[in-house]
Amino acid sequence: MDKLEEIFKMQFELNKRIGIDSSNMSDEDKIKWTLNYSRALAQENAELVDSLPWKWWAKYQNFDVQNARVEVVDMLHFLVSLAQVLGMTAEDFYQAYAKKNQINHGRQDSGYTTKDENDCRSI
């Protein structure tokens, strides 16, 4: 089992222990948990920002690298949970990432001067 598959497996088991079974959700539950995980991701991102000395006017702040790393891992927990609610496996996630990465490189190669609404339809 590769590491991404292991992460997906560990997260699924943790969520089931908490009482969330993404493999058997109604559409209503999928909507609920997509919102819950999206909000949790936003909160973890805010906590990541709080690990950084972002107040340019304040001299007392420090860069808390250790906490920043924890917040990134927390974000991954919620991102994987969100992917699972949307029916994605580790392989689905990898394939979508690889395709989107290729699209992003193509955008950079072309100067990304126009927005193509259809360039992500293949993902």
Secondary structure by P-SEA (a helix, b strand, c coil): ccaaaaaaaaaaaaaaaaccccccccaaaaaaaaaaaaaaaaaaaaaaaaaccccccccccccaaaaaaaaaaaaaaaaaaaaaaacccaaaaaaaaaaaaaaaaaaaaaccccccccccccc
